[in-house]
Amino acid sequence: MEICKRYKRLIWIITIVLLSVLLFFFIMFLNDRPGGFSDHRTSKALGMTSSIKIPLGKTPEEAVQKFRGNDSPNRVIYQEPVEEGVLVFMNHPEKEDTTNLQVEFVRKAGLGWKWVWGGGFGSSKSNAALIYMSMSKIDKLSTPFPMVIGNVLDPSIKSITAETKESGVHKAKLVDIDSEKTIWFVNIPSSSVPPIEIKGFNQEGGLVAETIISEFNDSNKIELIR
């Protein structure tokens, strides 16, 4: 009799666990599926009146390709792990006097990877030592923005900083993509607001390029100090 009671209790516990697991995955599916709860929240945060359907990808790169379109000429040149996801840096073939860069934030979802936010720039290389693009944070969305990204065009620049009144100096990360291309990026605390002072330094620590960014969602080039 006692064994029978224990057996029934065990069956009951197993049933509850299985139902809980099924409910967990069902809720995860409703949240992560294209057009699901997470897409509705993203659409609302971006100020859209209707919900967008963000596809799931098996990898961060696939998530971006599915969202942007598989026929996009952009190629992935670097990926940077961040809290809750990955920053995917991309560019497309450049003409002789032009340069470009794009960054996409992709978060790790329960059922794969989902695009959240991103953007890019294209610019002339003429007289430029640095190219930058400043990107603002998105209210009610968890992202690594605000951020400043860009290309290093003058080989004398070995380090870059971004400074705001609220948060002080932040050192940018420089990544050599190949012998001819170097990108840079720096996270700005969400409490900070422009102006943002950007400075480029040579190997000896001498200031060789600088500018002041007066607003987010802007891009421009920075020339060497003469």
Rosetta blueprint (number, residue, H / E / L):
1 M L
2 E H
3 I H
4 C H
5 K H
6 R H
7 Y H
8 K H
9 R H
10 L H
11 I H
12 W H
13 I H
14 I H
15 T H
16 I H
17 V H
18 L H
19 L H
20 S H
21 V H
22 L H
23 L H
24 F H
25 F H
26 F H
27 I H
28 M H
29 F H
30 L H
31 N H
32 D H
33 R L
34 P L
35 G L
36 G L
37 F H
38 S H
39 D H
40 H H
41 R H
42 T H
43 S H
44 K H
45 A H
46 L L
47 G L
48 M L
49 T L
50 S L
51 S L
52 I L
53 K L
54 I L
55 P L
56 L E
57 G E
58 K L
59 T L
60 P H
61 E H
62 E H
63 A H
64 V H
65 Q H
66 K H
67 F H
68 R H
69 G L
70 N L
71 D L
72 S L
73 P L
74 N L
75 R E
76 V E
77 I E
78 Y E
79 Q E
80 E E
81 P E
82 V E
83 E L
84 E L
85 G E
86 V E
87 L E
88 V E
89 F E
90 M E
91 N E
92 H L
93 P L
94 E L
95 K L
96 E L
97 D L
98 T E
99 T E
100 N E
101 L E
102 Q E
103 V E
104 E E
105 F E
106 V E
107 R E
108 K E
109 A E
110 G L
111 L L
112 G E
113 W E
114 K E
115 W E
116 V E
117 W E
118 G E
119 G E
120 G E
121 F E
122 G E
123 S E
124 S E
125 K L
126 S L
127 N L
128 A L
129 A L
130 L E
131 I E
132 Y E
133 M E
134 S E
135 M E
136 S L
137 K L
138 I L
139 D L
140 K L
141 L L
142 S L
143 T L
144 P L
145 F L
146 P L
147 M E
148 V E
149 I E
150 G E
151 N E
152 V E
153 L L
154 D L
155 P L
156 S L
157 I L
158 K L
159 S E
160 I E
161 T E
162 A E
163 E E
164 T E
165 K L
166 E L
167 S L
168 G E
169 V E
170 H E
171 K E
172 A L
173 K E
174 L E
175 V E
176 D E
177 I E
178 D E
179 S L
180 E L
181 K E
182 T E
183 I E
184 W E
185 F E
186 V E
187 N E
188 I L
189 P L
190 S L
191 S L
192 S L
193 V L
194 P L
195 P L
196 I E
197 E E
198 I E
199 K E
200 G E
201 F E
202 N L
203 Q L
204 E L
205 G L
206 G L
207 L E
208 V E
209 A E
210 E E
211 T E
212 I E
213 I E
214 S L
215 E L
216 F L
217 N L
218 D E
219 S E
220 N E
221 K E
222 I E
223 E L
224 L E
225 I L
226 R L
